[in-house]
């Protein structure tokens, strides 16, 4: 059991350390990131309870190869539920957070919530009999998927805060839902290119996310003159 725990949780913390290192000029307090990571983990509980009544719909649609119902399940039920919960966690946490003082912070917070959510989800998948092999795959790929989806929510939260354009927040949520739904649909609907397609989607999303992180870092008010 401890192997499953390590495979599921430790990679998420290592990814968190990687993203933490991207915040060069004014790193966020580690205790705040740890709290967000835990809140992301706790977000799995309401997501599971809201999604559970629809699980039979997924099984029936998969058996019948009903791609329309599968799309509804992955985009609306899974993507919509999970990304909305993550947004609510971020909004509640950030609304009075004095540490949210530079554009990159929103993305760091978003990635942290996504990694926390993925960590507990990975643990539950592995512990449910899927084995440590599935846990390792999810730790390496699915963790980055969740991080990138919620990272985009964090990006638009930052843009909304520092440009005073709050109407952009729903756009960030819709983008995260679209990416999450696409990832799950490709991976779990049984189409032939599942592994390659989902891997490419995560890779592209993460590459764009890191590009935006470097861009926002260059706009930091804490950046030393001439650097």
C-alpha positions, 0 to 999 in steps of 0.5 A: 500500500505504501508503494501506491501512496508514494507513486501517487502523491510524491510525483505531485509534490515534485511537480509542485517543486518544479513549478515553484521554481519558476517563480523567481522574483517573489516566490510564494510562501511554501505554507500557502502552496501546501495549503492549496495543494491540500485544498485541491486534494479535498476538492476530489470529494465533492467532485466524486459525489457529484459525478457518481450518479452519472457513472452508469451513463458513462458505462452505458455510453461506452458500451453502446459507442455513443460518442455524443453521450460520452462527450456530454459526460466528459465535457459537462459532467467531468470537466465542468464539475472538476474545473468549477470546483477548482475555480471555487477553491481558487476564488475563495482562497485568493479573494483576500490573499495579500500574497497574490501580488504579481501576475505569475502568482495566479498560475502558480496557485492554479497549478498547485490546486490542479496537482493536489486534485490529481494527487488524491485522484491518482491515489484513489485510482491506484488503491481501487485495484488499478495497481501502481502502474496506473498510478505511475502513469497518472502521476506523470501524465494526468498530474500534468494534465490537471496542472495545466488545465487549472493553470489556465484558470489561474492565468485568467484570474491573474489577468482579471485581477491586474487588468481589472477585467473580471469578465475574463474569468469565465473564459478561463473556466471554459478553456479549462473545461474544454481542455479537460473534456478533450483529454478525457474524451480522447483517453477514455472513450476508446478511440484508437489514438487514445494514448498518443492523442492525450499525451500530445494534448498535455504536452501542447498545453504544458508548453503554452503554459510554461511560455505564459509563465515566463512571460508573466514572470518578466512583468513582475513588479519585483523584477530588478531593473535591467534584469 
